[in-house]
Amino acid sequence: MTIISMRRFQSNAEFDAALVERLERAISGPAAAGTAVMLSGGRTPLPAYREVAVRKPSPAKGLHLLFSDDRYVPVTSESSNYFQSRQLVDALGLPDSQVLRVRTELPLEEAADDYDRQLFRMLDLGVGITLGLLGLGADGHTASLFNAAHLEQARGKLAIAVQRPDGLQGVSVTPDLLSKVAEPLFLVAGADKHAIVDEFLKSDSHLIARQAIAGCPKAEIWIAG
């Protein structure tokens, strides 16, 4: 059973400040050497990404970045998680080989297979994923895992191509990948998420997000507002 710990913040500013500190700790310092940080999409983490970019911490030797998922759109699209986090990525100045992204310039299935190979290669090098940021949708999804079919499709893989409910296609990491994250951290903001958070916290929850982290001994959820 995954043990979930919760932290509630009184304001978005307090939430953002805590996330900045958490990201900086995961990015720099001796303990971060040879590790990876997984970034999530959505609006919630963007203020923290931008602030960390402004502070420009010195990344630890061998640090890798990866993404929980991305929409199958050009990397210059506002809908691209990679594009939205580009300020942070550029500020860290990591080699391209240490920034794992969904190559949406490839056909969808090839992009998913390519991302799957990138992830396997990184893990084979002994790079451990310390911090993994995740969102929690109002429908209970996380990353781009929306339904039971996606979970079934994900067996034995680290990344898969998905059809999203919004009509877009995408590529998502899988429960197998999430099980390798030492500190999965769900970021939630907005009064409209209260009901889904309550369901997520139940030990017998059947939400897709809870099923996706069933292989994780522990996880955190941070709630703003």
Secondary structure, 3 states (H helix, E strand, C coil): CCEEEEEEECCHHHHHHHHHHHHHHHHCCHHHCCEEEEECCCCCCHHHHHHHHHHCCCCCCCCEEEECEEECCCCCCCCCHHHHCHHHHHHHCCCHHHECCCCCCCCHHHHHHHHHHHHHHHHHCCCEEEEEEEECCCCCCECCECCHHHHHHCCCCCEEEEECCCCCEEEEECHHHHCCEEEEEEEEECHHHHHHHHHHHCCCCCCHHHHHCCCCCEEEEEEEC
